Amino acid sequence: MPLQSQQTAATIEPTSSAWLLDISGGLTVAVALQDVIYVYPEAPQVFPVPQTPDHVLGVLNWQQHLVPIIDLGLYLGLQQIDSHSSVIKMMVLLNLGDSKLGALALEQIPERADVADSSQCELPASLQAWGCLAPSCFMHNTRGAVPILDLKAVFGSELSPGGLEE
Amino acid sequence: MRNQAISSVGGQRMAAMNFAGLRLAVPLVEVNSLVSVLDLDDSRSGASILSSVEVNGQELPAFGFDAELDLLRSVPDDYRVCVNLGDDNPELGILCQSVETLEQPVTEEALPVCMSSDHSMVTGLALNDGEILLCTNLSALVEYIATMDKSNAGPFLRSSEAN
């Protein structure tokens, strides 16, 4: 094989598409491309539900589906409840599988990214406590280590404050 | 219930109680009777029991909630009605601003697991003509009040234990 072809084959690596989600507190997490159903450029009407965990902001009505809304930054302790703005900037609607939906509060519009297997890395030590929510992680060239969320774990678990699953 | 996400548990007729902007629905079959607050006996109030109400010759404790579903310690001026709960055997009264029977049956959906809390009376959510309703029932209310009453050393639990 000519040298040029060998170099080309060596530099092309299969990638998977993902969305980068900027949650409150300055952390970026990722979900698979197909997990995102809709991005609310402005926060929709949120119905607060009393006596639920602080990081659960409430529910919204999406086409006759009741969708729980989570602020992961609050859950992870990246954002203090007292200093947390009551105004949600934007939100992303996510497919959890089995016809279930969930929504995450975001700081910015999601960004597309292509993730190669070779970019996989360990969860940063500061995030080890919530490894149950992000079984894998990759290194992004500008954002650093980005945890990949397990949405069923995020929305299908009773989460205790500080990042420990009950 | 805790292992389900949002799942249907069947449609039913419900009554919605209003608490300072919050609407809490209970199964209509659990509503025994309605009484005006003017007919309540305030002399037996104390701790979380706001008043007592006589139903079929039986004195029942009456409770109230604010918009966060916390137990009230006094009756707000605009709470006008007491909803006595318990089908054939009324167990307690709930004071609220007003109560209405929903025109159509609603389907209660179990609370998503991520929203579950050990100390919540909310058993589920429902959509009623585009409006989101919080749902509860008598057993959840009794459990919640007993838990809150225990932490406050109030009289409801003591009377329950005495029985």
Interface residues (C-beta under 8 A of the other chain):
Chain A: F47 V49 P50 Q51 T52 P53 V56 V59 N61 Q64 H65 L66 P68 I70 L96 D98 K100 G102 V154 F155 G156 S157 E158 L159
Chain B: R2 A5 I6 L22 A67 E68 L69 E109 L111 P112 V113 C114 M115 S116 S117 H119 S120 M121 V122 L125 L127 G130 I132 L134
